[in-house]
Amino acid sequence: MVARVVDGRTLYVNTNAAPARVTLAGEQHDTLTGKAYTDRVDLPPYGVALLR
């Protein structure tokens, strides 16, 4: 798992062949999909999320 903060948004990239869970502080929105996540986001293998 790799995470980078850019301009107030965090890009999460699952670099593994297995799903990964990211714990969040409250609600955040994925800029790429428009989905809202509360407390966590589950990324599929090699999945990405750009949260704000």
Buried (B, 14 or more C-beta within 10 A) or exposed (E): EEEEEEEEBBBBBBEEEEEBEBEBEEEBBBEEEEEEBEEEBEBEEEBBBBBE
